[in-house]
Structures are given as C-alpha cells and as structure tokens.
Amino acid sequence: MSELIFLLLLFGLPAAFGVVLARRRGKNPLLWGILSGVFPFFLVVLYIHYKPADKEEKPPATD
C-alpha cells in the first residue's frame, strides 16, 4: 500500500498541478497532465508560458 501512495505522490501530484495550470491557461489539460506527470519539468514550461486571458490586445489604430 505504501508503494501505491508513493507512486501517486510521484506521478499524480505533478499531473494534477499540470491539469490545473493548463485549464487556467486555456491549454489541453489531458496532454499537459500526462506530460507533467511523466516529466515534471513541463510544469515549469507551462508556468512560464502564461498569457493573461483578461488582457485583450488592441489592434493598431487605422486612420
């Protein structure tokens, strides 16, 4: 039983963080959850690639 808990902490915890971060950033949560579960480095990649959704870029004014 302790091996199962260890595996859940080792792979499940980063995967859960990856899913939450991907949902907040508008990316595919399944893909990022799997990637960050197997390779936790992708959590850093997902954290760095953040574009706030509430900021809209205005097109340049045309006169």
Summary of the structure (lengths in Angstrom):
residues: 63
radius of gyration: 16.5
end to end distance: 69.4
largest distance: 69.4
contacts: 137
relative contact order: 0.14
helix: 67%
strand: 0%
